Amino acid sequence: MFKHVKFSGLPVSHQDRAIAFYRDVLGLVLATDQQYGSGWRWIEFEVPGSPTRILFERRANDAPGEQPSLILVVTDVDAAHGELKAKGVVFDQEPIDAPWAPNERYALLRDSEGNLVMIGSR
């Protein structure tokens, strides 16, 4: 019946700052950036090869959650961690083995908007 998720929302406060982080630091592709309402834009990012996009939503308050807002799958968590750390990304959790699944690793970082983002292997 369902094919895939078209987009999933990610709360941001400052759209240009978030664009710079997701495009220039994480290397995602800016797919859509157009005016949407008063003082806000409809911005979607894509992970190459994935049909699901990330939609920047207006953050309701200044308190980001303590659960991951976004989980990105990578081939090698340790390599991705090293590459992102070299770009100045600060990690809340260095790469470790996932207690919930054998042979999986993960790390946690904060994006430009304070969202907790997990990078993990499958």
C-alpha positions as a LaTeX table, in Angstrom:
\begin{tabular}{lrrr}
\hline
Residue & $x$ (\AA) & $y$ (\AA) & $z$ (\AA) \\
\hline
Met1 & 0.00 & 0.00 & 0.00 \\
Phe2 & 2.58 & 2.64 & 1.09 \\
Lys3 & 5.76 & 3.19 & $-0.91$ \\
His4 & 7.90 & 5.47 & 1.26 \\
Val5 & 7.88 & 8.58 & 3.44 \\
Lys6 & 8.00 & 11.74 & 1.29 \\
Phe7 & 9.55 & 13.93 & 3.98 \\
Ser8 & 10.04 & 14.12 & 7.70 \\
Gly9 & 10.13 & 17.36 & 9.65 \\
Leu10 & 13.17 & 18.68 & 11.50 \\
Pro11 & 12.69 & 21.72 & 13.77 \\
Val12 & 14.95 & 24.70 & 13.11 \\
Ser13 & 15.08 & 28.28 & 14.33 \\
His14 & 17.38 & 29.83 & 11.73 \\
Gln15 & 16.90 & 28.46 & 8.23 \\
Asp16 & 20.07 & 29.90 & 6.63 \\
Arg17 & 22.26 & 28.61 & 9.46 \\
Ala18 & 20.61 & 25.17 & 9.18 \\
Ile19 & 21.11 & 25.15 & 5.39 \\
Ala20 & 24.81 & 25.88 & 5.83 \\
Phe21 & 25.17 & 23.04 & 8.34 \\
Tyr22 & 23.27 & 20.38 & 6.42 \\
Arg23 & 24.72 & 21.34 & 3.02 \\
Asp24 & 28.28 & 22.40 & 3.82 \\
Val25 & 29.07 & 20.26 & 6.86 \\
Leu26 & 26.96 & 17.11 & 6.47 \\
Gly27 & 27.03 & 17.19 & 2.66 \\
Leu28 & 23.30 & 16.68 & 2.07 \\
Val29 & 21.68 & 18.05 & $-1.10$ \\
Leu30 & 19.43 & 21.12 & $-0.96$ \\
Ala31 & 16.44 & 19.95 & $-3.02$ \\
Thr32 & 13.88 & 22.73 & $-2.46$ \\
Asp33 & 14.16 & 26.29 & $-1.17$ \\
Gln34 & 11.16 & 28.49 & $-1.89$ \\
Gln35 & 9.03 & 31.09 & $-0.14$ \\
Tyr36 & 6.34 & 29.62 & 2.09 \\
Gly37 & 4.21 & 31.98 & 4.11 \\
Ser38 & 5.35 & 35.12 & 5.82 \\
Gly39 & 9.02 & 35.09 & 6.81 \\
Trp40 & 9.49 & 31.35 & 6.29 \\
Arg41 & 10.68 & 29.17 & 3.42 \\
Trp42 & 9.86 & 25.61 & 2.39 \\
Ile43 & 13.26 & 23.92 & 2.54 \\
Glu44 & 13.85 & 20.25 & 1.81 \\
Phe45 & 17.13 & 18.33 & 1.91 \\
Glu46 & 17.80 & 14.93 & 0.44 \\
Val47 & 20.24 & 12.18 & 1.13 \\
Pro48 & 21.44 & 11.05 & $-2.32$ \\
Gly49 & 19.77 & 7.77 & $-3.22$ \\
Ser50 & 17.01 & 8.06 & $-0.61$ \\
Pro51 & 13.43 & 8.96 & $-1.55$ \\
Thr52 & 12.72 & 10.51 & 1.87 \\
Arg53 & 13.55 & 14.19 & 2.29 \\
Ile54 & 14.15 & 16.29 & 5.40 \\
Leu55 & 11.82 & 19.30 & 5.75 \\
Phe56 & 12.86 & 22.23 & 7.92 \\
Glu57 & 9.95 & 23.10 & 10.21 \\
Arg58 & 9.69 & 26.22 & 12.34 \\
Arg59 & 10.83 & 25.37 & 15.87 \\
Ala60 & 8.05 & 26.00 & 18.37 \\
Asn61 & 10.45 & 26.87 & 21.21 \\
Asp62 & 14.17 & 27.06 & 21.98 \\
Ala63 & 14.39 & 23.72 & 23.76 \\
Pro64 & 15.56 & 20.91 & 21.46 \\
Gly65 & 14.74 & 17.41 & 22.65 \\
Glu66 & 17.11 & 14.93 & 24.19 \\
Gln67 & 16.08 & 12.14 & 21.82 \\
Pro68 & 17.52 & 12.07 & 18.30 \\
Ser69 & 15.52 & 14.25 & 15.92 \\
Leu70 & 17.23 & 12.65 & 12.92 \\
Ile71 & 19.01 & 9.35 & 12.36 \\
Leu72 & 21.36 & 9.14 & 9.38 \\
Val73 & 22.71 & 5.78 & 8.22 \\
Val74 & 26.35 & 5.65 & 7.12 \\
Thr75 & 28.55 & 2.82 & 5.90 \\
Asp76 & 31.28 & 3.41 & 8.48 \\
Val77 & 30.43 & 5.32 & 11.67 \\
Asp78 & 34.05 & 5.75 & 12.71 \\
Ala79 & 35.08 & 7.16 & 9.32 \\
Ala80 & 32.07 & 9.50 & 9.22 \\
His81 & 32.84 & 10.62 & 12.78 \\
Gly82 & 36.44 & 11.41 & 11.85 \\
Glu83 & 35.40 & 13.34 & 8.74 \\
Leu84 & 32.77 & 15.38 & 10.59 \\
Lys85 & 35.04 & 16.04 & 13.57 \\
Ala86 & 37.66 & 17.41 & 11.15 \\
Lys87 & 34.97 & 19.86 & 9.96 \\
Gly88 & 34.44 & 21.07 & 13.52 \\
Val89 & 31.34 & 19.05 & 14.43 \\
Val90 & 31.04 & 18.50 & 18.19 \\
Phe91 & 29.81 & 15.09 & 19.29 \\
Asp92 & 27.75 & 14.36 & 22.39 \\
Gln93 & 28.62 & 10.67 & 22.04 \\
Glu94 & 31.75 & 9.32 & 20.37 \\
Pro95 & 31.28 & 6.15 & 18.26 \\
Ile96 & 30.37 & 3.10 & 20.33 \\
Asp97 & 28.80 & $-0.31$ & 19.74 \\
Ala98 & 25.02 & $-0.19$ & 19.84 \\
Pro99 & 23.67 & $-2.18$ & 22.80 \\
Trp100 & 20.40 & $-2.82$ & 20.94 \\
Ala101 & 21.91 & $-4.59$ & 17.92 \\
Pro102 & 25.06 & $-6.64$ & 17.39 \\
Asn103 & 27.47 & $-5.33$ & 14.75 \\
Glu104 & 25.99 & $-1.81$ & 14.80 \\
Arg105 & 27.78 & 1.35 & 15.89 \\
Tyr106 & 26.52 & 4.86 & 16.44 \\
Ala107 & 27.57 & 8.37 & 17.45 \\
Leu108 & 25.55 & 11.44 & 18.48 \\
Leu109 & 26.11 & 15.04 & 17.41 \\
Arg110 & 24.29 & 18.36 & 17.71 \\
Asp111 & 23.35 & 20.22 & 14.55 \\
Ser112 & 23.43 & 24.00 & 14.17 \\
Glu113 & 19.96 & 24.20 & 15.72 \\
Gly114 & 20.72 & 22.11 & 18.80 \\
Asn115 & 18.94 & 19.00 & 17.49 \\
Leu116 & 20.44 & 15.69 & 18.53 \\
Val117 & 21.41 & 13.75 & 15.39 \\
Met118 & 22.49 & 10.13 & 15.38 \\
Ile119 & 24.78 & 8.65 & 12.75 \\
Gly120 & 24.65 & 4.90 & 12.75 \\
Ser121 & 25.34 & 1.77 & 10.79 \\
Arg122 & 22.79 & $-0.83$ & 9.93 \\
\hline
\end{tabular}
